[in-house]
Amino acid sequence: MAFLFGVWHWVMPFRDYIEGKSSLSTLLIMGIGYIVLVGIMSIKWSLLYKLTGSLWMGLGDHLFNNVIVTNLVHVISNNEADSMQIVRILIGQLISFIIVLLFYIMNNKRTS
């Protein structure tokens, strides 16, 4: 599933490349960024599932990320592209991952 999630999000930079809005190097950099991002998110959602026994926390996390980090905070440049979106999303996901990881570690210490 993580692979399909990554492929789905890779479509955006691929579309920009096909339409001539970005270069091959940008496509590759964005592709690598999405691979890292999907890896982080997959681990985080697995930890959330282990903590709660439910998929709802992962779904809520994704909704929160899309609403706050992706959609509410846009940086439009002169060429009308949100060129820093992947960086903003990576930072948001890293912060979120660290918080979830800390909760997971604390929860495991209590149950041990």
PyMOL commands that set and color helices and strands:
alter all, ss='L'
color gray80, all
select helices_A, chain A and resi 2-18+24-52+56-72+85-111
alter helices_A, ss='H'
color red, helices_A
deselect
rebuild
show_as cartoon
